[in-house]
């Protein structure tokens, strides 16, 4: 059984650029959620993907978008990067069924300069 | 709107002392509550969920709907319990999970 893997681990981008972060879900999990964690804060829900469709979205602008692939892996895309986008981005996979918790990846540290 | 409040940023206890990490939530429906833990240099991981009413590593948490709380407790703290603890809430039927800001537990030898 494999866990959740994210790539890259660290990334530095310039304001205005675009970035793509990748996530492979744990074997057997069918749902992927993305979170943004700023320093000293808890994870903030960006959105969730199930069956290749967005299935719930937090308070993030449209320049945050995503994809889920048939193998349940996922991408998070952020356009027109802003300095405040600097954060740890966490991917979490789960079963869709009620009551199950998340399995988290180790995250991608994004720095926007 | 759903909200999770963890009032303590840092909780320091001596080894062998009881531990209680507080979590209060705001949600009008029927929530699912979780505790997640992050040990130093490790990823965030699920500790326990209220629906299973289990005890993990000696920790328990009881959902109190009247007080809208889900405090995490352990009778005797151990040094390896030192970590960051996050309380989280999910509404039934909706996939968003809301996390608190976390409490750092420091167990003093």
Interface residues (C-beta under 8 A of the other chain):
Chain A: X31 X33 X35 X40 X41 X42 X43 X44 X45 X48 X50 X55 X56 X58 X90 X96 X98 X99 X100 X101 X102 X103 X104 X105 X106 X107
Chain B: X4 X32 X34 X36 X43 X44 X45 X46 X49 X51 X52 X86 X92 X93 X94 X95 X96 X97 X98 X99 X100 X101 X102
